[in-house]
């Protein structure tokens, strides 16, 4: 998609010298946004929820991970029992 965008910018540079890059980059971003919105609407209408999709692994992590505080000086001072 970027290769086509670069070629379109080069071709449009002779016709629209000032705004060829802006036109091409805006078109690529707009088309990408419309495709993402259309695919999400389509999946919503089909009844597919994002947490049901297996390749979206970050949605399936239901574990509550509690991590205790580990201080940077602990390897030097944690073993000290007397001063």
ABEGO torsion letter per residue (X at the ends): XAAAAAAAAAAAAAABAAAAAAAAAAAAAAAAAAAAAAAAAAAAAAGBBAAABAABAAAABABBBBBBBBBAAAAAAAABABX
